[in-house]
Amino acid sequence: MQQLNLCENVRSVMTVVHVSENCNYAVELGKQCKFSLVGIAGKDIYDGNETLTLGMVCRSMQFCILLALWCILTLHCTVSSVTFAVWFLSEIF
């Protein structure tokens, strides 16, 4: 019985370590993409800091949208796609 509790505790600690490593990796990727991530670490995401997590998610979404629009513009899409991309970029900035 005592050995079962020890295994559960070890499994729980390992889960925390893996989740924390994933959060740190997400922040590292954000910094590599030149996101402005001042004062945020993986522990903030793990701890559930809503403000910092929301900032990270918003920057990630903005990056993905801009990347998609850049692909549309460089792939010689129809005029309506280019018009949409130009309009969207003007609305963001």
Secondary structure as GFF3:
##gff-version 3
##sequence-region A 1 93
A	DSSP	alpha_helix	2	32	.	.	.	ID=ss1
A	DSSP	alpha_helix	42	47	.	.	.	ID=ss2
A	DSSP	alpha_helix	50	74	.	.	.	ID=ss3
A	DSSP	alpha_helix	79	92	.	.	.	ID=ss4
###
